[in-house]
């Protein structure tokens, strides 16, 4: 996506969510075998479980939370999960997790889980809107919540869940050309998935599918 200078990205996001205030359908992954999954069905024999992630957009800030970022671009905050987790260990992800019975709604889930993982208080996030859900091979029905993080917010990883917090420029994340479709052998078949390589960081699977979806939507906004 070109011209992600200050104000441009937020204007595109606001336009998108104004045109699509209530998301419908699903984010469809590149693998045809995964596009037939239903929220009320079984995925590899498992019942679907609901979850939410936050897509945290950091505004131009020379020293956000002690990290030197390019002052002329927005960034997207991502996490590297610790290697000992039972699900998606060692993978790059957006902060988030499963719906809890005490959550008031899916946005509450995303903000609560984000605070648990990176100590970002919910009142330091301006929620802009929700994207359509994505059904993962692990049987999670994940709703992405898009929010802008306060420029003076402080984040730090929860060592039980997050090994590292890092940032990717919005000009990379929201450019559809940054992504490619890759494949791997999974449960006896060739599985296709979205992937983005940023330096040493390999962003793939559900996280890349969510980011690519929003990149395509924003590119369509003039």
Backbone as numpy.savetxt, mean C-alpha at the origin, in Angstrom:
# Nx Ny Nz CAx CAy CAz Cx Cy Cz
4.51 8.92 -13.47 3.65 10.10 -13.47 4.54 11.33 -13.47
4.32 12.24 -14.36 5.14 13.43 -14.48 4.60 14.53 -13.58
5.48 15.45 -13.23 5.09 16.66 -12.50 4.40 16.34 -11.18
5.16 15.73 -10.28 4.62 15.44 -8.95 5.05 16.50 -7.94
5.27 17.73 -8.40 5.67 18.80 -7.52 4.62 19.08 -6.47
4.99 19.95 -5.53 4.12 20.23 -4.40 2.74 20.69 -4.88
1.71 20.07 -4.39 0.34 20.41 -4.76 -0.22 19.57 -5.89
0.61 19.17 -6.84 0.14 18.43 -8.00 -0.41 17.07 -7.62
0.32 16.31 -6.83 -0.12 14.98 -6.44 -1.41 15.03 -5.62
-1.46 15.95 -4.66 -2.66 16.05 -3.83 -3.87 16.42 -4.68
-3.69 17.28 -5.67 -4.80 17.65 -6.54 -5.30 16.44 -7.32
-4.39 15.62 -7.80 -4.79 14.41 -8.53 -5.53 13.43 -7.61
-5.01 13.26 -6.40 -5.67 12.35 -5.46 -7.07 12.84 -5.10
-7.18 14.13 -4.84 -8.49 14.69 -4.48 -9.47 14.54 -5.63
-9.00 14.74 -6.85 -9.86 14.57 -8.02 -10.31 13.12 -8.15
-9.38 12.20 -7.99 -9.72 10.78 -8.11 -10.77 10.37 -7.08
-10.57 10.74 -5.84 -11.50 10.32 -4.80 -12.82 11.09 -4.86
-12.80 12.27 -5.44 -14.06 12.97 -5.66 -14.89 12.26 -6.73
-14.21 11.73 -7.73 -14.90 11.00 -8.80 -15.26 9.58 -8.38
-14.52 9.02 -7.42 -14.77 7.64 -6.97 -14.84 7.62 -5.44
-15.86 8.26 -4.85 -15.92 8.35 -3.39 -16.17 7.02 -2.70
-16.88 6.11 -3.37 -17.15 4.79 -2.82 -16.58 3.74 -3.76
-15.46 3.13 -3.41 -14.83 2.17 -4.31 -15.71 0.96 -4.56
-15.71 0.49 -5.79 -16.48 -0.69 -6.14 -15.57 -1.70 -6.83
-16.00 -2.95 -6.83 -15.20 -3.99 -7.47 -13.96 -4.32 -6.67
-12.98 -4.89 -7.36 -11.74 -5.31 -6.74 -10.56 -4.82 -7.56
-9.41 -4.67 -6.92 -8.16 -4.51 -7.65 -7.81 -5.88 -8.22
-7.68 -5.96 -9.53 -7.43 -7.25 -10.17 -5.94 -7.46 -10.37
-5.39 -8.53 -9.84 -3.97 -8.83 -10.04 -3.72 -9.29 -11.48
-2.46 -9.32 -11.92 -2.18 -9.72 -13.29 -2.38 -11.20 -13.59
-2.47 -12.03 -12.55 -2.62 -13.47 -12.77 -4.10 -13.80 -12.98
-4.47 -14.33 -14.14 -5.88 -14.64 -14.41 -6.50 -15.59 -13.40
-5.71 -16.51 -12.86 -6.24 -17.48 -11.90 -6.67 -16.82 -10.60
-6.14 -15.62 -10.31 -6.47 -14.93 -9.06 -7.59 -13.91 -9.25
-7.99 -13.68 -10.48 -9.04 -12.70 -10.74 -10.44 -13.27 -10.50
-10.54 -14.57 -10.33 -11.86 -15.18 -10.14 -12.22 -15.32 -8.66
-11.31 -14.98 -7.76 -11.57 -15.11 -6.34 -12.67 -14.15 -5.90
-13.51 -14.61 -4.98 -14.64 -13.83 -4.48 -14.48 -13.60 -2.97
-14.96 -12.44 -2.48 -14.83 -12.13 -1.05 -15.50 -13.15 -0.14
-16.54 -13.83 -0.64 -17.24 -14.80 0.19 -16.86 -16.24 -0.13
-15.76 -16.42 -0.87 -15.33 -17.76 -1.25 -14.16 -18.25 -0.41
-13.60 -19.37 -0.83 -12.41 -19.93 -0.20 -11.20 -19.71 -1.10
-10.08 -19.37 -0.49 -8.84 -19.18 -1.22 -7.86 -20.24 -0.75
-7.56 -21.19 -1.65 -6.70 -22.31 -1.27 -7.21 -23.00 -0.01
-8.53 -23.13 0.06 -9.16 -23.82 1.18 -9.36 -22.99 2.43
-8.97 -21.72 2.41 -9.11 -20.86 3.58 -10.23 -19.85 3.38
-10.98 -19.57 4.43 -12.00 -18.53 4.38 -11.32 -17.16 4.30
-11.94 -16.26 3.58 -11.39 -14.92 3.41 -11.47 -14.14 4.72
-10.37 -13.46 5.06 -10.30 -12.63 6.26 -10.07 -11.17 5.84
-10.73 -10.25 6.52 -10.64 -8.84 6.14 -9.47 -8.15 6.83
-8.84 -7.26 6.08 -7.70 -6.51 6.58 -7.66 -5.16 5.89
-6.80 -4.29 6.36 -6.63 -2.97 5.76 -5.18 -2.56 5.85
-4.74 -1.77 4.87 -3.40 -1.19 4.90 -3.51 0.31 4.67
-2.53 1.04 5.15 -2.45 2.46 4.89 -1.42 2.69 3.80
-1.80 3.50 2.80 -0.85 3.94 1.79 -0.42 5.35 2.21
0.70 5.45 2.96 1.08 6.73 3.58 1.91 7.58 2.61
1.40 8.76 2.30 2.09 9.69 1.42 2.71 10.78 2.27
4.02 10.91 2.14 4.78 11.90 2.91 5.01 13.13 2.04
4.59 14.32 2.48 4.77 15.53 1.67 6.23 15.93 1.59
6.57 16.80 0.65 7.96 17.26 0.55 8.44 17.81 1.89
9.48 17.20 2.41 10.04 17.61 3.71 11.51 17.24 3.71
12.40 18.22 3.88 13.84 17.94 3.79 14.32 16.90 4.80
13.66 16.82 5.96 14.13 15.89 6.99 12.94 15.27 7.70
12.19 14.44 6.98 11.02 13.82 7.58 11.45 12.73 8.56
11.04 12.86 9.80 11.31 11.87 10.84 12.78 11.48 10.88
13.65 12.48 10.68 15.08 12.23 10.77 15.71 11.64 9.53
14.93 11.48 8.46 15.44 10.89 7.22 15.51 11.97 6.15
16.64 12.06 5.48 16.80 13.05 4.42 16.06 12.59 3.16
15.04 13.36 2.76 14.27 13.06 1.55 14.41 14.21 0.57
14.22 13.91 -0.70 14.27 14.96 -1.71 13.20 15.99 -1.39
13.57 17.27 -1.29 12.61 18.29 -0.84 11.58 18.67 -1.90
11.73 18.18 -3.13 10.83 18.60 -4.20 9.90 17.49 -4.67
9.75 16.43 -3.89 8.89 15.32 -4.30 8.19 14.73 -3.08
6.97 14.27 -3.30 6.31 13.46 -2.30 6.97 12.09 -2.27
6.77 11.36 -1.16 7.29 10.00 -1.03 6.19 9.09 -0.49
6.33 7.82 -0.76 5.45 6.81 -0.19 6.26 6.01 0.83
5.71 5.88 2.02 6.36 5.14 3.10 6.03 3.65 2.96
7.05 2.83 3.01 6.89 1.38 2.94 7.67 0.73 4.08
7.31 -0.51 4.39 7.99 -1.22 5.47 8.55 -2.55 4.97
9.63 -2.96 5.58 10.19 -4.29 5.37 9.83 -5.12 6.59
9.05 -6.17 6.37 8.57 -6.99 7.49 9.72 -7.84 8.04
9.67 -8.12 9.33 10.72 -8.92 9.95 10.68 -10.36 9.43
11.80 -11.04 9.55 11.93 -12.37 8.95 11.22 -13.46 9.74
10.81 -13.18 10.98 10.25 -14.25 11.82 8.72 -14.29 11.81
8.07 -13.38 11.08 6.62 -13.34 11.07 6.02 -14.57 10.40
4.83 -14.95 10.84 4.18 -16.16 10.30 3.68 -15.94 8.88
3.24 -14.72 8.56 2.71 -14.41 7.24 3.56 -13.32 6.58
3.93 -13.54 5.33 4.62 -12.54 4.50 5.92 -12.06 5.14
6.63 -12.97 5.79 7.89 -12.62 6.45 8.91 -12.12 5.44
9.64 -11.07 5.82 10.72 -10.56 4.99 10.28 -9.83 3.73
8.99 -9.60 3.57 8.49 -8.93 2.37 8.30 -7.44 2.62
8.24 -6.69 1.54 7.97 -5.26 1.61 6.46 -5.07 1.56
5.96 -4.20 2.43 4.52 -4.04 2.50 4.16 -2.62 2.91
2.88 -2.30 2.74 2.29 -1.11 3.34 1.91 -1.47 4.77
2.00 -0.53 5.71 1.63 -0.87 7.09 0.13 -1.19 7.18
-0.20 -2.17 7.99 -1.60 -2.55 8.16 -1.72 -3.94 8.72
-2.97 -4.43 8.77 -3.20 -5.77 9.32 -4.67 -6.11 9.37
-4.99 -7.13 10.13 -6.33 -7.71 10.16 -7.32 -6.83 10.92
-8.57 -6.92 10.51 -9.65 -6.23 11.20 -9.83 -6.85 12.59
-10.00 -5.98 13.57 -10.25 -6.40 14.95 -11.72 -6.13 15.29
-12.27 -6.91 16.19 -13.68 -6.76 16.55 -13.98 -5.39 17.17
-12.96 -4.71 17.68 -13.17 -3.40 18.29 -13.05 -2.25 17.29
-12.65 -2.53 16.05 -12.50 -1.47 15.05 -13.87 -0.93 14.65
-13.96 0.38 14.50 -15.24 0.99 14.12 -15.50 0.88 12.62
-14.44 0.86 11.81 -14.56 0.70 10.38 -13.20 0.33 9.81
-13.14 0.19 8.48 -11.91 -0.28 7.85 -10.80 0.78 7.93
-11.18 2.05 7.98 -10.18 3.11 8.14 -9.55 3.03 9.52
-10.38 2.77 10.52 -9.88 2.57 11.88 -8.86 1.43 11.91
-9.16 0.35 11.20 -8.23 -0.78 11.15 -6.88 -0.35 10.59
-6.91 0.35 9.46 -5.66 0.76 8.81 -4.83 1.66 9.72
-5.48 2.63 10.37 -4.76 3.57 11.23 -4.26 2.90 12.51
-5.09 2.02 13.08 -4.67 1.32 14.30 -3.47 0.43 14.04
-3.53 -0.35 12.97 -2.43 -1.25 12.65 -1.17 -0.48 12.29
-1.34 0.64 11.61 -0.17 1.46 11.26 0.51 2.00 12.51
-0.30 2.44 13.47 0.29 2.93 14.71 1.04 1.81 15.44
0.48 0.60 15.41 1.15 -0.52 16.06 2.48 -0.86 15.38
2.54 -0.71 14.06 3.73 -1.14 13.32 4.81 -0.07 13.24
4.42 1.21 13.09 5.44 2.24 12.90 5.24 3.44 13.85
4.38 3.29 14.86 4.18 4.32 15.88 3.73 5.66 15.29
2.95 5.61 14.23 2.41 6.83 13.63 1.02 7.07 14.20
0.83 8.12 15.00 -0.49 8.36 15.59 -1.54 8.64 14.51
-2.75 8.14 14.68 -3.80 8.37 13.69 -4.07 9.85 13.42
-3.89 10.70 14.44 -4.18 12.12 14.23 -3.10 12.83 13.44
-2.06 12.11 13.02 -1.02 12.67 12.16 -1.20 12.23 10.71
-2.37 11.65 10.42 -2.68 11.19 9.06 -3.97 11.84 8.60
-3.93 12.49 7.44 -5.14 13.02 6.81 -5.63 11.99 5.79
-6.68 11.28 6.13 -7.20 10.26 5.23 -7.90 10.93 4.05
-7.55 10.51 2.83 -8.13 11.08 1.63 -9.23 10.18 1.06
-9.03 8.87 1.15 -10.05 7.97 0.61 -9.59 6.52 0.64
-10.47 5.65 0.13 -10.18 4.22 0.08 -10.13 3.75 -1.36
-9.29 2.74 -1.61 -9.24 2.09 -2.92 -10.07 0.81 -2.87
-10.39 0.24 -4.02 -11.06 -1.07 -4.00 -10.19 -2.11 -3.30
-10.79 -3.11 -2.71 -10.00 -4.16 -2.04 -9.24 -5.04 -3.03
-8.29 -5.76 -2.50 -7.52 -6.75 -3.24 -7.56 -8.05 -2.45
-7.84 -9.16 -3.13 -7.83 -10.47 -2.47 -6.48 -11.12 -2.72
-5.81 -11.50 -1.64 -4.46 -12.04 -1.72 -4.47 -13.56 -1.70
-3.42 -14.21 -2.20 -3.34 -15.67 -2.15 -3.38 -16.22 -0.72
-3.01 -15.39 0.26 -3.06 -15.80 1.67 -4.46 -15.67 2.25
-5.45 -15.37 1.40 -6.87 -15.29 1.77 -7.23 -14.03 2.54
-6.41 -13.00 2.43 -6.76 -11.71 3.02 -7.47 -10.84 1.99
-8.56 -10.23 2.41 -9.33 -9.26 1.62 -8.89 -7.90 2.14
-7.97 -7.25 1.41 -7.27 -6.08 1.92 -7.81 -4.80 1.28
-8.22 -3.86 2.13 -8.68 -2.55 1.66 -7.57 -1.53 1.89
-7.06 -0.89 0.83 -6.05 0.16 0.99 -6.72 1.50 1.33
-6.18 2.17 2.32 -6.63 3.50 2.74 -5.50 4.47 2.42
-5.81 5.52 1.69 -4.79 6.48 1.27 -4.82 7.68 2.21
-3.66 8.06 2.72 -3.59 9.19 3.64 -2.30 9.96 3.49
-2.35 11.24 3.80 -1.16 12.10 3.78 -0.66 12.26 5.21
0.60 11.98 5.42 1.22 12.05 6.74 1.68 13.47 7.02
1.47 13.93 8.23 1.92 15.27 8.62 3.43 15.38 8.46
3.87 16.53 7.95 5.30 16.71 7.66 6.17 16.63 8.90
5.58 16.91 10.08 6.37 16.88 11.32 6.15 15.60 12.12
5.50 14.60 11.50 5.25 13.34 12.20 6.56 12.59 12.42
6.58 11.79 13.48 7.75 10.96 13.80 7.32 9.50 13.73
8.07 8.70 12.99 7.77 7.27 12.87 9.00 6.47 13.27
8.75 5.27 13.76 9.84 4.35 14.06 9.26 2.93 14.01
10.06 1.97 13.57 9.55 0.60 13.42 9.32 -0.09 14.75
8.24 -0.86 14.82 8.02 -1.76 15.95 8.85 -3.01 15.67
9.86 -3.31 16.48 10.81 -4.37 16.13 10.19 -5.76 16.01
9.03 -5.98 16.61 8.39 -7.29 16.50 7.84 -7.53 15.09
7.54 -6.46 14.36 6.88 -6.61 13.06 7.63 -5.99 11.90
8.36 -4.92 12.15 8.96 -4.14 11.07 10.47 -4.08 11.25
11.19 -4.54 10.23 12.65 -4.49 10.29 13.19 -3.14 9.82
12.45 -2.48 8.92 12.95 -1.22 8.35 11.78 -0.42 7.78
11.89 0.90 7.88 10.99 1.83 7.20 11.82 2.53 6.12
11.27 2.60 4.91 11.98 3.32 3.84 10.97 4.06 2.98
11.48 4.90 2.08 10.64 5.80 1.31 10.99 5.74 -0.17
9.97 5.75 -1.01 10.17 5.75 -2.46 9.52 7.01 -3.02
10.20 7.75 -3.90 9.60 8.97 -4.46 8.28 8.67 -5.17
7.32 9.58 -4.99 6.04 9.42 -5.67 6.19 9.40 -7.18
7.20 10.11 -7.69 7.43 10.12 -9.13 7.79 8.74 -9.65
8.27 7.86 -8.78 8.55 6.47 -9.16 7.31 5.61 -8.92
6.75 5.71 -7.73 5.60 4.87 -7.35 4.42 5.09 -8.27
4.13 6.33 -8.63 2.93 6.63 -9.39 3.19 6.79 -10.89
4.24 6.17 -11.35 4.53 6.06 -12.79 4.29 4.61 -13.19
3.24 4.31 -13.96 2.96 2.92 -14.34 4.14 2.23 -15.04
4.99 3.03 -15.68 6.14 2.45 -16.38 7.18 1.87 -15.43
7.06 2.19 -14.14 8.01 1.65 -13.16 7.78 0.16 -12.90
6.63 -0.37 -13.31 6.23 -1.73 -12.95 6.38 -2.69 -14.12
6.56 -3.95 -13.77 6.55 -5.01 -14.78 5.86 -6.23 -14.18
5.44 -7.14 -15.05 4.84 -8.38 -14.59 5.92 -9.46 -14.58
6.08 -10.10 -13.44 7.05 -11.17 -13.28 6.30 -12.46 -12.95
7.02 -13.56 -12.84 6.36 -14.82 -12.52 7.26 -15.69 -11.67
6.65 -16.65 -10.97 7.39 -17.60 -10.16 6.54 -18.86 -10.03
7.17 -19.96 -9.67 6.45 -21.20 -9.42 5.85 -21.14 -8.03
4.51 -21.30 -7.94 3.81 -21.19 -6.66 2.74 -22.27 -6.60
2.87 -23.16 -5.62 1.91 -24.24 -5.43 1.67 -25.03 -6.72
2.77 -25.32 -7.39 2.72 -26.20 -8.55 2.32 -25.53 -9.86
2.18 -24.23 -9.88 1.85 -23.54 -11.13 2.64 -22.24 -11.24
2.71 -21.71 -12.44 3.41 -20.45 -12.64 2.47 -19.30 -12.28
2.85 -18.57 -11.27 2.03 -17.44 -10.81 2.62 -16.14 -11.30
1.77 -15.25 -11.86 2.20 -13.96 -12.35 1.84 -12.87 -11.34
2.71 -11.89 -11.18 2.50 -10.83 -10.20 3.17 -9.54 -10.65
2.72 -8.43 -10.07 3.30 -7.13 -10.36 4.56 -6.93 -9.52
5.51 -6.20 -10.09 6.79 -6.00 -9.40 7.37 -4.63 -9.75
8.00 -4.01 -8.77 8.74 -2.76 -8.95 10.07 -2.90 -8.22
11.15 -2.62 -8.91 12.47 -2.67 -8.30 12.95 -1.25 -8.06
13.23 -0.91 -6.79 13.73 0.41 -6.44 15.03 0.23 -5.68
16.15 0.43 -6.33 17.44 0.17 -5.71 17.51 -1.29 -5.31
17.79 -1.54 -4.04 17.88 -2.91 -3.54 16.53 -3.45 -3.07
15.49 -2.62 -3.16 14.18 -3.01 -2.66 13.33 -3.61 -3.78
12.88 -4.83 -3.56 11.99 -5.51 -4.50 10.57 -5.45 -3.95
9.76 -4.62 -4.58 8.37 -4.42 -4.16 7.51 -5.24 -5.11
6.80 -6.23 -4.57 6.09 -7.14 -5.47 4.80 -7.63 -4.82
4.04 -8.41 -5.59 2.83 -9.03 -5.07 1.73 -8.02 -4.80
1.05 -8.19 -3.67 -0.10 -7.36 -3.34 0.28 -5.89 -3.20
1.42 -5.61 -2.58 1.83 -4.21 -2.41 2.03 -3.54 -3.75
2.73 -4.19 -4.66 2.94 -3.61 -5.99 1.63 -3.49 -6.76
0.73 -4.46 -6.60 -0.56 -4.40 -7.30 -1.38 -3.20 -6.84
-1.37 -2.93 -5.54 -2.10 -1.77 -5.00 -1.50 -0.47 -5.52
-0.19 -0.35 -5.44 0.48 0.88 -5.87 0.31 1.09 -7.38
0.42 0.03 -8.15 0.25 0.13 -9.60 -1.17 0.56 -9.94
-2.15 0.02 -9.23 -3.54 0.39 -9.48 -3.73 1.91 -9.32
-3.23 2.46 -8.22 -3.40 3.89 -8.00 -2.60 4.70 -9.02
-1.43 4.20 -9.40 -0.63 4.90 -10.41 -1.40 5.03 -11.72
-2.07 3.96 -12.12 -2.85 3.98 -13.37 -4.01 4.96 -13.25
-4.68 4.96 -12.09 -5.82 5.86 -11.91 -5.37 7.33 -11.97
-4.26 7.65 -11.34 -3.79 9.03 -11.31 -3.29 9.47 -12.68
-2.69 8.57 -13.43 -2.20 8.91 -14.76 -3.34 9.31 -15.68
-4.53 8.75 -15.44 -5.69 9.05 -16.28 -6.29 10.42 -15.97
-5.84 11.06 -14.88 -6.35 12.37 -14.49 -5.45 13.44 -15.08
-6.02 14.29 -15.88 -5.24 15.34 -16.56 -4.98 16.51 -15.62
